[in-house]
């Protein structure tokens, strides 16, 4: 993309900027952008829990969603102790991560931070 040296600002009768003229190719690239998909967004609170408190993504999401380990364990059909081990594990199989994501109501991508 070119530097914005070709941009023109047109002032209105009040002397304040009213319009901006940009090169057509820049305009096209702006309107052809894909809309932001927030379906897989991760709240900053979850990121903060992972980074600041060194929580696993599963724990951060669980706490963000105000769920107990028992709540999630019931959704998974396992004991609270078994879920606790999953939540503390350094690595989980993709199939386990998918089950936890589903139990939390989030996507696998959101859990894979």
C-alpha positions, 0 to 999 in steps of 0.5 A, spaced: 500 500 500 502 506 498 504 512 503 498 516 504 501 522 501 495 522 496 490 523 501 486 530 500 482 533 506 476 538 504 474 543 509 467 545 510 464 552 510 466 552 518 473 550 516 473 543 519 474 537 515 468 535 512 471 530 507 477 526 505 479 524 498 483 517 498 486 513 492 481 509 489 485 502 490 485 504 497 478 505 497 477 498 494 481 495 499 477 498 505 471 496 502 473 489 500 476 487 507 472 481 511 468 484 517 471 482 524 469 476 526 468 476 534 465 469 534 472 467 536 474 473 540 477 472 547 475 477 552 481 481 555 479 478 562 481 471 560 487 473 557 489 477 563 488 471 568 492 466 563 498 471 563 497 475 570 495 469 574 499 463 570 492 460 569 491 454 564 486 457 558 481 452 561 481 455 568 481 462 566 475 461 561 471 457 567 473 463 572 471 468 567 464 464 566 463 464 573 463 456 573 466 451 579 470 445 577 464 441 579 459 445 574 464 443 568 465 436 571 458 435 571 457 437 564 463 433 562 460 427 565 467 426 570 469 427 577 471 434 579 478 431 581 478 428 574 477 435 571 481 438 576 487 434 573 485 436 566 485 443 568 492 443 571 495 439 565 500 442 561 498 438 555 491 435 553 489 431 547 485 435 542 479 431 543 479 433 551 480 440 549 474 440 544 470 436 550 472 442 555 471 447 550 464 444 548 462 444 556 464 451 557 460 453 551 466 456 547 470 454 541 476 450 541 480 456 538 478 460 544 481 455 548 487 454 545 490 461 547 
